[in-house]
Amino acid sequence: MKRRIIAASVAILVAVCSGILLLGYVTSADQRAMAGMRTRKVFVVVTPVPQGTAGDNLGDSVALKELPAKAIVPGALADTAVVKGKVSTTTLQVGEQLLASRFAAPAAAKAETTQVPTGFSEISILLDPERAVGSDLTAGDRVDVFVSLGDDADSGRTHLTLHEILVTRVQGVTADQAALSTGDSGDQTGQPSRKSSQPVPQGSLMVTMAVSANDAEQVVFASEYGHIWLSLDNKNSTDSNARVVTGKNAQQ
């Protein structure tokens, strides 16, 4: 008799504990679901905003919209007062959330372009982040231009075509700007450090370079009929061991 009472008591206790655990799980799941459904108002671009537009003059180009919390980009603004006295450092496209990192003081914005050397002209190419050093490019950088041509590994070939090409302008969300929007404190100058952990950039970059007429022809041809990758140059970079890579020697 005692055993039956003990067994019944244990069963009741187990049932009660299971009920408590189930209730806790359901409550937690509801809270997680509600967190995902929470919304917040941020400014979104509704008409294109040209580069150099003053933050004071955004007007009807942006609108306050309510978005799911999970869809809001870190650094998105709910108050345009944050960018007053500043200008946009790149063209803002429709649908973008308004980010403080896209604006800078007028003097700083001008510094984001580099003067074109005499005898050179500018040419722009649109690249995905992985083709532009993970978007870690700024005006004044020097890059190597790699060109790949061909339809497949058998007919394709890749070669370092241009060396030490000057970048004069970068438009789009660069790695530095993405880092600023997520609170990267950067180096001692207050600028995001290339050594810091930075978020994965999203969206394409418009990279403008200073080139000779012959270089421009090669860039245009590669853009039309092939693929372009950029690598970031430094003072120790060299192209002495560059070669044409094909499917036959790619593993050599």
Sequence and secondary structure as in RCSB ss.txt:
>XXXX:A:sequence
MKRRIIAASVAILVAVCSGILLLGYVTSADQRAMAGMRTRKVFVVVTPVPQGTAGDNLGDSVALKELPAKAIVPG
ALADTAVVKGKVSTTTLQVGEQLLASRFAAPAAAKAETTQVPTGFSEISILLDPERAVGSDLTAGDRVDVFVSLG
DDADSGRTHLTLHEILVTRVQGVTADQAALSTGDSGDQTGQPSRKSSQPVPQGSLMVTMAVSANDAEQVVFASEY
GHIWLSLDNKNSTDSNARVVTGKNAQQ
>XXXX:A:secstr
 HHHHHHHHHHHHHHHHHHHHHHHHHHHHHHHHHHHH EEEEEEESS B TT BGGG GGGEEEEEEEGGG  TT
B S GGGGTT EESS B TT B BGGGEE HHHHHTTS    TT EEEEEEE GGGBGGG   TT EEEEEEEES
SSTTT EEEEEEEEEEEEEEES  HHHHHHHTT   STTSS  TTS      S EEEEEEE HHHHHHHHHHHHH
EEEEEEE  TT   TT   EETTTTT 
